[in-house]
């Protein structure tokens, strides 16, 4: 199978159609590139997919990306089935071909010597619909190649330093190209999707970033997971462990470590932590299941000792809090982040791209930034079914899976584990929510409440006593204290009562009567 290993030269950097007859004008110390239809800042998953989809609709798109080399990320390696469906909607499903991507069919959850298989409910879909796991950089380069194949899309390597604002309206961007020249680019609409470390988000949203933990990742080779095409989640103390394939020969191991306990990589303390505290859990896990290949533990230990193999990324949580400015829009991780435990980030990003493409399609003219901004306020409500469902599921599970000395949190873990073990519609319902196949906040709330009731029922059996009633009450309190703050941050009204939000009914300016 041919692997994608594109570099900067592989991705076309062309002049967009709107710039063929444009000149480059001098303005002081900067050179000004005349306007295109839309500027996109960032060519990651969201930016490259959006560039292709808008280009296919005939828009003249100018993409400015800081680094055109393949990203070397340890996140963004799992695409949920719901995200794959969005790829199909965008016509980008072939971007998972020829990169040694594997089908991803679900997880096996391990706790205290027991394992539960949680498959994604794919029975009603065509056989090619499934999750995918891959190297993030290979996938991103395929998306960029696809966008660059359109004559009206230009991909340029450069660093955007600021937005051009005039009269409280964004007119374009200031940026440095790869040679260091100071340039400006103008467009009626600028879409910022420059990732989790965005330096432009502060003017477009009210960011409150929380970092509850860090993912420590490293690559295992010459080993296989117990169940083909399934990831493995080990609920262990002190850290939950996640393993999944990223190619036919490689397994990614991710260890979730609370921020307050993060050891240093440079002085060897991280390797010592993994060797003494995490590796024994993997060894015990291998003892639980006879199907675990014996070479997995050996590969784990070998990976820890490899130079520069251990990488650390912050697990950021940031609720969407838009501060709309005419002429600009924020999407992707620059706008909204959830804990990466469930791998839902790319699904949310691609869902946002589909929605934004559909909202922009009926617009023949982008020249009125105030009318466009008012109309695009509907984006923030219409995205909620997918984004809030996946965001809350990821953030809640991170809290539930995290090791704790509180016995009530242990009861929460047991309730979740037991609830999934019931199988049938209950297990499939939770799996559908996590995989993006059921983007409904009401379904998420139903399963969380039902799981909590199930957990309380377990505590009360075989018959209620004062102590058991007290433990059940504590479980209800803890479950509520975990769930409700995340619902509040996402917006109760937008999640559960979107029809009461005026922005839901916005129609395209100049196209009265057209309902999007």
Secondary structure, DSSP 8 states (H G I E B T S, - for coil): -------GGGS-----GGGSS--EEEETTEEEEEEEEEEEE--SHHHHHHHHHHHHTT--EEEEES--S----SSS-EE-HHHHHHHHHHT-GGGGTTTT-EEE-EEEEEETTEEEEEE---TTS-TT-SEEE--HHHHHHHHHHHHHTSTTEEEEEEEEEEEEEETTEEEEEEEEETT--EEEEEEEEEEE---TT-SSGGGTB----EEEEEEEEEEEES---SSTTEEEEE--SS--EEEEESSSSEEEEEEEEEGGG---STTSHHHHHIIIIIHHHHHHHHHH-TTS-THHHHHHHHHHHSTT--EEEEEEEB---B---BTEEE-GGGT-B--GGG--HHHHHHHHHHHHHHHHHT-S----HHHHHHHHTHHHHHTHHHHHHHHHHHHHHHHHHS--S-HHHHHHHHHHHHHHHT-HHHHHHHHHHHTTSS--HHHHHHHHHHHHHHHHHHHH-SS--HHHHHHHHHHHHHHHHHHHHHHHHH-HHHHH-GGGSGGGG---TT-TT---
